[in-house]
Amino acid sequence: TNVLSEYSEKYPAYKGHTRPKSVKPQLQYKAHQDTMEGTTTFRYILGINGQTMSHIPYMVTRRPEKLQAEYKPKPGEIDLGTTYKQDFNPYEVQPFVPSRPKERVYTTNAKLDTVPTYKEDFRQWEISRRELTKPDTPYQPPVTKFGNSTTFQDDFVHRGLVPRESYKPPNIAKLSDTPFENMTSNKLSYVPHALEARYVKPPIEYKPNSQPFQDFTTHRQDYQGLPSPLTKSCKPEPLKVASNKPFQGSTEFRDRFQQWPVSLQQVQKSVEYMSPTEHMDLTTTSHTDYIKHQIQPFISAKPFSLPTKSSRPFQGSTTMRDDFQPWAAPRQSMIRKQEEIQRASGKMEDLTTFRAHFIQHEAQPSFSFKPQNAPLRTDAPLQNDTMYRTEFTPKKISVCPASFESPPGFVFDNYDDRGHRFFRKMTSADKIETPKEMVLTA
């Protein structure tokens, strides 16, 4: 059924457009075409005598369930007596009577007098203001000059600095008048010899190889550049869908939308502020009820500190500055001893006796006296007889009767609870023998 819609009317299907093919492989199950072998590890099992055999299915019967006996309650009553009930004798117990007397509450109808002794004995008395006993004497500064000399300045007499004599010995090297004996055993016994010329090892000259360099690799020898076709792409070619018809850009929203007139939003005008014309009463209860009293201002008895200025220069000298003057204390230089041994100025000859007398010889390879690791061989034949070969007696291999579905010479008798089949040997009709049972294990 064709579903009619506005989209199908305005956008008809174009002809000649094919859907691109998918390169994705399809998920299909591929069945195996060969025949299936029915052999499994379960079919080949171990028999009685260690031989492989095919599995023989047995008839499996349901295991008989054990019937539970029906519960029958015993007749009579249960004796619930215990040794505690037999030995315990109940006694009559009277309630405990406390020896403490009951609390008695004394109540009266009289009114409680709540006046304490503190209020009755210590009553409030009228207290009058106490007059000041301090004499009203104004401060008068002294006329005489204040003497600033102290007992320390009067009694102390400055003696001046007395230099102390240092008993420390001076750190000066004592020079000897006798000449220095610089003769040593090395100078007396040493005999200078003439030095030979320094041995210079000649450089080894480079000799190029006369054979050409073999730069062939396994890749160059085995690789053969054979022309081959380029790989083809399995990607389908993109098909362009083109049409000469103009594009219909009309939509349902453009066709059915109607433009409605919209009114402007009304803006509420704010009320214009009008200042009050009447006078504002700013009086308060404190301002109206306050009574002003005539009070004499407080006069301070402390004299005013007037700055005393003087035209004389300030004398900043003290006994500390006058008596303790800074002295020049230069730093003492470091005392260094003069070098007694003079250093050599010439170039050092680093030629040793080993370098001068060493003669290089060609190294001869050492001869190895280790015997070669060669196997010892003999012309005598190998004695390969063993106890197993000499004492082994071959026995006849008998076929296990459990490998047959119906063993020859046996007749099926019955099954057991585990599903095993029991067979008995076949007997003649005239002679009845005792059946010998055999269990075939799977």
C-alpha positions as semicolon CSV with decimal commas, in nm:
position;residue;x (nm);y (nm);z (nm)
1;T;0,000;0,000;0,000
2;N;0,130;0,346;-0,089
3;V;0,119;0,588;0,202
4;L;0,016;0,935;0,082
5;S;0,183;1,224;0,261
6;E;0,289;1,578;0,188
7;Y;0,651;1,468;0,165
8;S;0,575;1,200;-0,098
9;E;0,371;1,453;-0,302
10;K;0,630;1,733;-0,301
11;Y;0,938;1,514;-0,324
12;P;0,876;1,245;-0,590
13;A;1,121;0,958;-0,628
14;Y;1,380;0,998;-0,902
15;K;1,427;0,726;-1,158
16;G;1,760;0,584;-1,255
17;H;1,904;0,601;-0,903
18;T;2,044;0,274;-0,775
19;R;2,137;0,204;-0,417
20;P;2,512;0,153;-0,366
21;K;2,616;-0,203;-0,303
22;S;2,752;-0,289;0,040
23;V;3,106;-0,422;0,057
24;K;3,047;-0,565;0,406
25;P;3,050;-0,949;0,400
26;Q;2,722;-1,119;0,479
27;L;2,703;-1,311;0,806
28;Q;2,594;-1,651;0,670
29;Y;2,671;-1,985;0,826
30;K;2,860;-2,215;0,592
31;A;2,778;-2,578;0,663
32;H;3,047;-2,840;0,635
33;Q;3,006;-3,038;0,311
34;D;3,207;-3,346;0,411
35;T;3,064;-3,641;0,595
36;M;3,093;-3,633;0,973
37;E;3,283;-3,909;1,143
38;G;3,092;-4,059;1,429
39;T;3,401;-4,163;1,623
40;T;3,445;-4,001;1,966
41;T;3,662;-4,062;2,269
42;F;3,357;-4,194;2,451
43;R;3,304;-4,478;2,204
44;Y;3,658;-4,616;2,243
45;I;3,714;-4,708;2,607
46;L;3,933;-4,946;2,802
47;G;3,811;-5,302;2,849
48;I;3,885;-5,562;3,112
49;N;4,225;-5,680;2,980
50;G;4,349;-5,335;2,871
51;Q;4,218;-5,355;2,512
52;T;4,033;-5,075;2,335
53;M;3,671;-5,151;2,262
54;S;3,357;-4,975;2,151
55;H;3,113;-4,848;2,410
56;I;2,826;-5,088;2,471
57;P;2,507;-4,915;2,574
58;Y;2,328;-5,074;2,869
59;M;1,973;-5,046;2,977
60;V;1,965;-4,807;3,270
61;T;1,684;-4,849;3,517
62;R;1,585;-4,599;3,781
63;R;1,745;-4,654;4,116
64;P;1,486;-4,772;4,369
65;E;1,415;-4,514;4,635
66;K;1,432;-4,599;5,001
67;L;1,087;-4,585;5,153
68;Q;1,069;-4,395;5,480
69;A;0,871;-4,545;5,763
70;E;0,552;-4,365;5,858
71;Y;0,576;-4,169;6,182
72;K;0,353;-4,302;6,456
73;P;0,343;-4,118;6,788
74;K;0,398;-4,326;7,100
75;P;0,101;-4,375;7,330
76;G;0,105;-4,236;7,683
77;E;0,218;-3,908;7,841
78;I;0,571;-3,761;7,851
79;D;0,737;-3,758;8,189
80;L;0,867;-3,403;8,226
81;G;1,011;-3,450;8,572
82;T;1,370;-3,341;8,645
83;T;1,611;-3,384;8,934
84;Y;1,563;-3,015;9,020
85;K;1,188;-3,063;9,058
86;Q;1,240;-3,377;9,267
87;D;1,503;-3,231;9,507
88;F;1,371;-2,872;9,536
89;N;1,114;-2,809;9,810
90;P;0,917;-2,484;9,780
91;Y;0,889;-2,266;10,092
92;E;0,645;-1,993;10,177
93;V;0,817;-1,653;10,143
94;Q;0,683;-1,343;10,318
95;P;0,727;-0,997;10,165
96;F;1,018;-0,784;10,285
97;V;0,923;-0,521;10,544
98;P;1,157;-0,216;10,543
99;S;1,277;-0,090;10,883
100;R;1,294;0,276;10,770
101;P;0,998;0,485;10,890
102;K;0,776;0,653;10,636
103;E;0,841;1,011;10,547
104;R;0,596;1,251;10,712
105;V;0,497;1,573;10,542
106;Y;0,421;1,867;10,774
107;T;0,194;2,125;10,610
108;T;0,053;2,447;10,761
109;N;-0,200;2,699;10,641
110;A;0,005;3,001;10,761
111;K;0,155;3,245;10,512
112;L;0,529;3,218;10,454
113;D;0,732;3,519;10,564
114;T;0,994;3,567;10,291
115;V;1,192;3,850;10,455
116;P;1,550;3,723;10,512
117;T;1,775;3,831;10,797
118;Y;2,002;4,021;10,557
119;K;1,721;4,255;10,452
120;E;1,601;4,296;10,810
121;D;1,940;4,363;10,973
122;F;2,113;4,552;10,691
123;R;1,888;4,835;10,592
124;Q;1,973;5,106;10,341
125;W;2,099;5,430;10,495
126;E;2,110;5,773;10,336
127;I;2,464;5,840;10,215
128;S;2,583;6,200;10,183
129;R;2,852;6,302;9,937
130;R;3,200;6,305;10,089
131;E;3,395;6,628;10,061
132;L;3,747;6,623;9,924
133;T;4,027;6,675;10,178
134;K;4,285;6,755;9,905
135;P;4,411;7,114;9,940
136;D;4,344;7,334;9,642
137;T;4,703;7,449;9,584
138;P;4,809;7,548;9,236
139;Y;5,135;7,410;9,096
140;Q;5,431;7,652;9,103
141;P;5,746;7,553;8,911
142;P;6,084;7,599;9,093
143;V;6,293;7,905;9,015
144;T;6,639;7,753;9,079
145;K;6,819;7,542;8,817
146;F;6,813;7,165;8,855
147;G;7,152;7,015;8,927
148;N;7,207;6,713;8,700
149;S;7,520;6,576;8,868
150;T;7,492;6,228;9,018
151;T;7,688;6,052;9,290
152;F;7,866;5,845;9,024
153;Q;7,982;6,159;8,845
154;D;8,091;6,322;9,172
155;D;8,285;6,022;9,309
156;F;8,426;5,880;8,984
157;V;8,753;6,033;8,870
158;H;8,854;5,963;8,514
159;R;9,209;5,824;8,505
160;G;9,242;5,774;8,130
161;L;9,343;5,462;7,932
162;V;9,649;5,276;8,054
163;P;9,803;5,050;7,780
164;R;9,866;4,696;7,898
165;E;10,194;4,527;7,819
166;S;10,152;4,209;7,609
167;Y;10,355;3,909;7,721
168;K;10,275;3,710;7,405
169;P;10,594;3,625;7,211
170;P;10,610;3,778;6,863
171;N;10,533;3,544;6,574
172;I;10,861;3,612;6,391
173;A;11,085;3,343;6,250
174;K;11,427;3,328;6,414
175;L;11,708;3,349;6,161
176;S;12,029;3,155;6,212
177;D;12,376;3,295;6,143
178;T;12,519;2,958;6,028
179;P;12,491;2,878;5,656
180;F;12,228;2,621;5,546
181;E;12,363;2,275;5,463
182;N;12,169;2,173;5,156
183;M;12,378;1,868;5,066
184;T;12,174;1,545;5,058
185;S;12,258;1,182;4,988
186;N;12,089;1,213;4,649
187;K;12,311;1,502;4,546
188;L;12,625;1,326;4,668
189;S;12,554;0,979;4,523
190;Y;12,366;1,079;4,203
191;V;12,571;1,048;3,884
192;P;12,415;1,220;3,584
193;H;12,412;1,009;3,266
194;A;12,357;1,114;2,910
195;L;11,998;1,054;2,797
196;E;11,934;0,858;2,480
197;A;11,705;0,977;2,208
198;R;11,333;0,918;2,271
199;Y;11,189;0,613;2,097
200;V;10,917;0,703;1,851
201;K;10,692;0,423;1,728
202;P;10,654;0,441;1,347
203;P;10,291;0,458;1,227
204;I;10,149;0,158;1,039
205;E;10,078;0,239;0,678
206;Y;9,731;0,162;0,542
207;K;9,726;-0,098;0,265
208;P;9,400;-0,123;0,070
209;N;9,264;-0,467;-0,023
210;S;9,313;-0,572;-0,384
211;Q;8,993;-0,785;-0,397
212;P;8,665;-0,611;-0,482
213;F;8,408;-0,561;-0,206
214;Q;8,118;-0,809;-0,215
215;D;7,811;-0,599;-0,137
216;F;7,554;-0,857;-0,252
217;T;7,292;-0,957;0,005
218;T;7,039;-1,239;0,007
219;H;6,768;-0,987;-0,082
220;R;6,958;-0,867;-0,391
221;Q;7,039;-1,222;-0,505
222;D;6,691;-1,371;-0,450
223;Y;6,474;-1,070;-0,539
224;Q;6,367;-1,045;-0,902
225;G;6,173;-0,738;-1,005
226;L;5,900;-0,896;-1,221
227;P;5,624;-0,672;-1,359
228;S;5,283;-0,736;-1,204
229;P;4,942;-0,573;-1,248
230;L;4,824;-0,318;-0,994
231;T;4,571;-0,422;-0,734
232;K;4,214;-0,338;-0,819
233;S;3,992;-0,157;-0,570
234;C;3,671;-0,333;-0,465
235;K;3,512;-0,005;-0,364
236;P;3,213;0,085;-0,587
237;E;3,231;0,404;-0,788
238;P;3,026;0,689;-0,641
239;L;2,730;0,772;-0,867
240;K;2,629;1,136;-0,879
241;V;2,255;1,200;-0,869
242;A;2,185;1,510;-1,081
243;S;1,859;1,663;-1,199
244;N;1,767;1,968;-1,408
245;K;1,453;2,047;-1,208
246;P;1,470;2,342;-0,968
247;F;1,486;2,262;-0,600
248;Q;1,158;2,305;-0,418
249;G;1,258;2,473;-0,096
250;S;0,905;2,516;0,038
251;T;0,826;2,347;0,367
252;E;0,515;2,293;0,573
253;F;0,623;2,568;0,814
254;R;0,665;2,822;0,530
255;D;0,332;2,734;0,368
256;R;0,111;2,727;0,676
257;F;0,277;2,993;0,888
258;Q;0,068;3,313;0,913
259;Q;0,217;3,634;1,034
260;W;0,016;3,775;1,319
261;P;0,028;4,140;1,423
262;V;0,216;4,186;1,749
263;S;0,147;4,483;1,974
264;L;0,430;4,655;2,156
265;Q;0,478;4,581;2,522
266;Q;0,329;4,842;2,749
267;V;0,583;5,011;2,972
268;Q;0,449;5,124;3,306
269;K;0,548;5,479;3,384
270;S;0,709;5,541;3,721
271;V;0,550;5,793;3,957
272;E;0,734;6,123;3,959
273;Y;0,885;6,210;4,296
274;M;0,733;6,517;4,466
275;S;0,929;6,666;4,754
276;P;0,719;6,757;5,064
277;T;0,642;7,128;5,115
278;E;0,588;7,118;5,494
279;H;0,874;7,153;5,743
280;M;1,002;6,824;5,888
281;D;0,996;6,795;6,267
282;L;1,336;6,657;6,368
283;T;1,289;6,689;6,744
284;T;1,330;6,383;6,962
285;T;1,217;6,292;7,312
286;S;1,573;6,333;7,442
287;H;1,591;6,678;7,286
288;T;1,257;6,794;7,427
289;D;1,291;6,645;7,781
290;Y;1,659;6,735;7,835
291;I;1,717;7,011;8,097
292;K;2,045;7,197;8,070
293;H;2,225;7,278;8,400
294;Q;2,487;7,541;8,467
295;I;2,802;7,347;8,564
296;Q;3,144;7,499;8,631
297;P;3,404;7,347;8,398
298;F;3,680;7,130;8,548
299;I;4,008;7,311;8,604
300;S;4,318;7,091;8,583
301;A;4,586;7,143;8,852
302;K;4,860;7,011;8,621
303;P;5,074;7,289;8,473
304;F;5,092;7,326;8,102
305;S;5,409;7,185;7,946
306;L;5,556;7,480;7,763
307;P;5,835;7,397;7,519
308;T;6,164;7,552;7,629
309;K;6,367;7,676;7,338
310;S;6,732;7,781;7,363
311;S;6,964;7,951;7,118
312;R;7,268;7,762;7,241
313;P;7,389;7,455;7,046
314;F;7,306;7,115;7,183
315;Q;7,584;6,957;7,382
316;G;7,568;6,590;7,281
317;S;7,896;6,490;7,438
318;T;7,883;6,223;7,708
319;T;8,140;6,057;7,928
320;M;8,116;5,747;7,709
321;R;8,197;5,943;7,392
322;D;8,478;6,139;7,556
323;D;8,651;5,851;7,735
324;F;8,604;5,572;7,476
325;Q;8,737;5,691;7,143
326;P;8,766;5,454;6,842
327;W;9,122;5,343;6,773
328;A;9,256;5,236;6,436
329;A;9,283;4,854;6,436
330;P;9,431;4,734;6,103
331;R;9,392;4,370;6,014
332;Q;9,705;4,164;6,065
333;S;9,839;4,016;5,743
334;M;9,894;3,642;5,701
335;I;10,244;3,516;5,774
336;R;10,374;3,294;5,495
337;K;10,704;3,111;5,491
338;Q;10,934;3,147;5,197
339;E;10,967;2,847;4,963
340;E;11,299;2,672;5,016
341;I;11,286;2,444;4,710
342;Q;11,277;2,610;4,371
343;R;11,045;2,465;4,110
344;A;11,181;2,343;3,778
345;S;11,099;2,559;3,476
346;G;11,194;2,317;3,196
347;K;10,977;2,054;3,020
348;M;10,951;1,711;3,183
349;E;11,082;1,414;2,988
350;D;10,833;1,135;3,045
351;L;11,051;0,862;2,890
352;T;11,070;0,560;3,119
353;T;11,310;0,267;3,118
354;F;11,025;0,038;3,011
355;R;10,955;0,246;2,703
356;A;11,324;0,286;2,618
357;H;11,433;-0,081;2,659
358;F;11,112;-0,257;2,554
359;I;11,145;-0,458;2,230
360;Q;10,824;-0,582;2,072
361;H;10,833;-0,948;1,959
362;E;10,584;-1,146;1,757
363;A;10,349;-1,352;1,974
364;Q;10,373;-1,724;1,902
365;P;10,051;-1,926;1,954
366;S;10,074;-2,186;2,230
367;F;10,038;-2,551;2,131
368;S;9,741;-2,733;2,288
369;F;9,814;-3,075;2,438
370;K;9,445;-3,152;2,501
371;P;9,340;-3,480;2,337
372;Q;9,079;-3,462;2,062
373;N;8,720;-3,539;2,151
374;A;8,690;-3,832;1,903
375;P;8,467;-4,135;1,974
376;L;8,642;-4,462;2,053
377;R;8,556;-4,733;1,804
378;T;8,620;-5,107;1,823
379;D;8,588;-5,395;1,577
380;A;8,423;-5,631;1,831
381;P;8,046;-5,680;1,785
382;L;7,809;-5,518;2,038
383;Q;7,649;-5,750;2,293
384;N;7,293;-5,626;2,288
385;D;7,136;-5,924;2,471
386;T;6,917;-5,823;2,771
387;M;6,732;-6,015;3,040
388;Y;6,402;-5,920;2,878
389;R;6,504;-6,078;2,547
390;T;6,642;-6,396;2,703
391;E;6,376;-6,460;2,969
392;F;6,065;-6,330;2,790
393;T;5,812;-6,596;2,689
394;P;5,535;-6,480;2,454
395;K;5,180;-6,563;2,565
396;K;4,865;-6,603;2,364
397;I;4,650;-6,288;2,352
398;S;4,292;-6,375;2,435
399;V;4,006;-6,158;2,321
400;C;3,807;-5,997;2,604
401;P;3,447;-6,126;2,595
402;A;3,324;-5,779;2,699
403;S;3,406;-5,649;2,351
404;F;3,123;-5,851;2,198
405;E;2,759;-5,749;2,214
406;S;2,666;-6,109;2,293
407;P;2,974;-6,295;2,425
408;P;3,014;-6,646;2,279
409;G;2,976;-6,926;2,534
410;F;2,779;-6,705;2,777
411;V;2,408;-6,650;2,826
412;F;2,255;-6,325;2,965
413;D;2,119;-6,370;3,319
414;N;2,002;-6,038;3,475
415;Y;2,087;-5,666;3,562
416;D;2,202;-5,513;3,889
417;D;2,121;-5,174;4,051
418;R;2,408;-5,000;3,866
419;G;2,303;-5,118;3,520
420;H;2,563;-5,399;3,484
421;R;2,464;-5,712;3,291
422;F;2,544;-6,055;3,431
423;F;2,620;-6,357;3,206
424;R;2,658;-6,726;3,290
425;K;2,836;-7,000;3,103
426;M;2,639;-7,204;2,862
427;T;2,561;-7,563;2,991
428;S;2,428;-7,874;2,824
429;A;2,071;-7,977;2,866
430;D;2,167;-8,299;3,051
431;K;2,411;-8,152;3,303
432;I;2,324;-7,848;3,515
433;E;2,624;-7,666;3,654
434;T;2,652;-7,385;3,908
435;P;2,624;-7,051;3,724
436;K;2,947;-6,853;3,724
437;E;2,874;-6,482;3,708
438;M;3,089;-6,226;3,536
439;V;3,063;-5,846;3,552
440;L;3,133;-5,651;3,238
441;T;3,253;-5,303;3,321
442;A;3,199;-5,016;3,086
